[in-house]
Amino acid sequence: MKKREVEVGGTYTAKVSGKLARVLVTGESRYGGWDAVNLDTKRKVRIRGAQRLRRRIDAPNGKDTGATTSAPVADEAPAERPAKEERGDATLPNTVAHAVPQTTGQEGDETMGKRKSKKQAKAKTYDGVCKSCGRTVRLLGTKGRCECGQALLARGGRVTRINEHPNGCVKGLPEATTLKAPEAPKPKRGRKPADGKLSGLDAAAQVLGEAGEPLNTKEMVKRMLDQGLWETQGKTPAATIYAAILREIQKKGAEARFEKVGRGTFALAK
C-alpha cells in the first residue's frame, strides 16, 4: 500500500514477525510509521512502513463516528500453477526421453579399467635414492616399494623411507622402478704408514709406552721427530697432536688409548 492510503482506526492485514496478521492502526508513531494492535495476539506492534500493509479489511460505518468493524481475513487462494509438460512418448507418459542406458557387468569392468588406466597415466612420478640399498628408483605416485623391500614415500620432492613395525606391514604398495643399481661401497679413507712412518696418534702412543710416564705434547713431538717415527710440515705440531688426542678421548671414551693427567699432559690409559 501507499502511505496516503493508510488511515488511523483502520484494520489491515500486515506482515508481523514474518506472518500475516490483522492489525488495528491506532495512531502515527513518533519513531516513524504507525502504532497498531495485533488483533490476533492483542499485543501492540509498530508498522514501520506502508509496504508492510497488504490491504484494508474493514468498512467504515459513518463519517462522524469513524467506528470500524473488523472482518476476518480472507484466505488468498493460491495461484494455479501450470501443469508440467510430460516429456517422452505420448503413448507412454511415464517414460523419460533422455534415459541413461544401463551397462552390463562386462561393460562396467571395461569402463572402470579405462578410468583406472587414465588415473595411472595422470599420476605424478618421483625419482629418488632408496636409503636402505642405494638404488635410484622412480615412484608412480607418492608411495612405492623398492626391490630391496623397503617402503618408500615421496614427500617435499624427496624420497624417504616408511618405518614399518613389523617390516612389510604396509600393504598394497606398487613396485618402484629401478633406474640405477646401487654402487659398490667405497673403501674408507685412512692414514697408512708410508716409508715406515706412523700416524701422529700411533707415534704418540709408542713414545708414551717407551717413556713409561706422562708427557706433554711438546715432549712427545720432540721424541717422535728425533726417532723418525713421524713427519709433519705443520707449524704447530704440538697443538695438532694435542687436538687429535682429545678427539680420541671424547669419541672412544673408555676405549681410548690416552688419558689426560694434567694441563697439556697425557699418559697411556690403564
Secondary structure as GFF3:
##gff-version 3
##sequence-region A 1 270
A	DSSP	three_ten_helix	3	5	.	.	.	ID=ss1
A	DSSP	beta_strand	11	16	.	.	.	ID=ss2
A	DSSP	beta_strand	19	28	.	.	.	ID=ss3
A	DSSP	beta_strand	34	38	.	.	.	ID=ss4
A	DSSP	beta_strand	43	47	.	.	.	ID=ss5
A	DSSP	three_ten_helix	50	52	.	.	.	ID=ss6
A	DSSP	beta_strand	53	56	.	.	.	ID=ss7
A	DSSP	beta_strand	59	60	.	.	.	ID=ss8
A	DSSP	beta_strand	68	69	.	.	.	ID=ss9
A	DSSP	alpha_helix	105	122	.	.	.	ID=ss10
A	DSSP	beta_strand	125	129	.	.	.	ID=ss11
A	DSSP	beta_strand	136	140	.	.	.	ID=ss12
A	DSSP	beta_strand	143	145	.	.	.	ID=ss13
A	DSSP	beta_strand	151	155	.	.	.	ID=ss14
A	DSSP	beta_strand	158	161	.	.	.	ID=ss15
A	DSSP	beta_strand	177	180	.	.	.	ID=ss16
A	DSSP	alpha_helix	200	211	.	.	.	ID=ss17
A	DSSP	beta_strand	215	216	.	.	.	ID=ss18
A	DSSP	alpha_helix	217	226	.	.	.	ID=ss19
A	DSSP	alpha_helix	237	252	.	.	.	ID=ss20
A	DSSP	three_ten_helix	253	255	.	.	.	ID=ss21
A	DSSP	beta_strand	258	262	.	.	.	ID=ss22
A	DSSP	beta_strand	265	268	.	.	.	ID=ss23
###
